[in-house]
Amino acid sequence: MAAVQAVHAAGESSPGLLPEGTYAVVLAVNGSAELEQLSSRLQAAGIRHKQIRESDEPYRGELMALGLEPAPRSVLKKYLSSLRLLR
């Protein structure tokens, strides 16, 4: 389910017409509280991202994924380097 939400987030946050060589990377967190904290940190840093919240019960309203607009790795590394790669 997490991978489905991640793909949803990637699509929602993409500005479209991405240049060749743009990659989508799926990273994992340990629950919605950690995801909420990450979203707050990104917002405070001015890093544009899209929150994907569940619309159905039993998780209605819960933050399920974040989609970040493509950005240089050097900008995002500070916020994402501690997260594990979902394989």
N, C-alpha and C positions, 0 to 999 in steps of 0.2 A: 504494500500500500504506500509506503514512504516513497518509493521510486515513482509511482504514479503522480503523487502530489508534487514531487520535484520536477517532473516533466511539465506539469501544469504551471508551476511557478516560472519555469524557464520561458515558456511560451507567453505568459502574461507580462513578463518583464522585458521581453525583447522589443527593441524599437523597429524591428524589421530590416530587411535589406542589409543583413550583416555581411561584413567582408569575408572573403575566403580565408580560412585559417582561424576563424573564431570557434572556440571550443566551449561546450557545456560540461561542467564538472559538478558531480553530485557529492555533497558532503553531509555527514550525519552529526546530529546532536543527541544529547541524552534527555529528550523530552521537550514539551512545549515551554516550560519555564526557561530553559536555556535558550530556546529559539526566541522567546520574547526579549530576553536580555540582549541577545545578538542584534535583534531588530532595533532596540533602543540605542545601542552603541553605533550602529550604522547610521541611524537617523541623526544622532548627535554629531557625527563626523561629516554629514552632508552627502553620504553615499546613497544614491537612489536605489530603492528596492521595492518589491511588491510583496505584500503579505497575502498568503493564501489561507483563508479560514474555511473550515468545514461548514457546510450549510445544512447537513442532516444530523439527526440524533444518532447516537448518543453524544457525539462530539460537537454539536452545533456551536459555532462561534469560536472554537478552539483554533489557535494558530497551528497550521500543519506544515507549512513550508514557506521559504522565502525565495524570491527570484531576484537576482541582482542584475542590473544592466551591465552589459560588457564594459570592462574597465581594465586598465593595465594591471598586471599581476602585482606590480610594486605597490599599487594603491590598496589593493584588497588583502595582501598578505598579512598585514598587521592584525586584521580582524578575523581571518579565516584559517591561518596556519595551524592553529591548535585543533582544528576539527579533523575527524577521520574521513578518509575517502571511502565512499560507498561503492563496493564492488559487486 
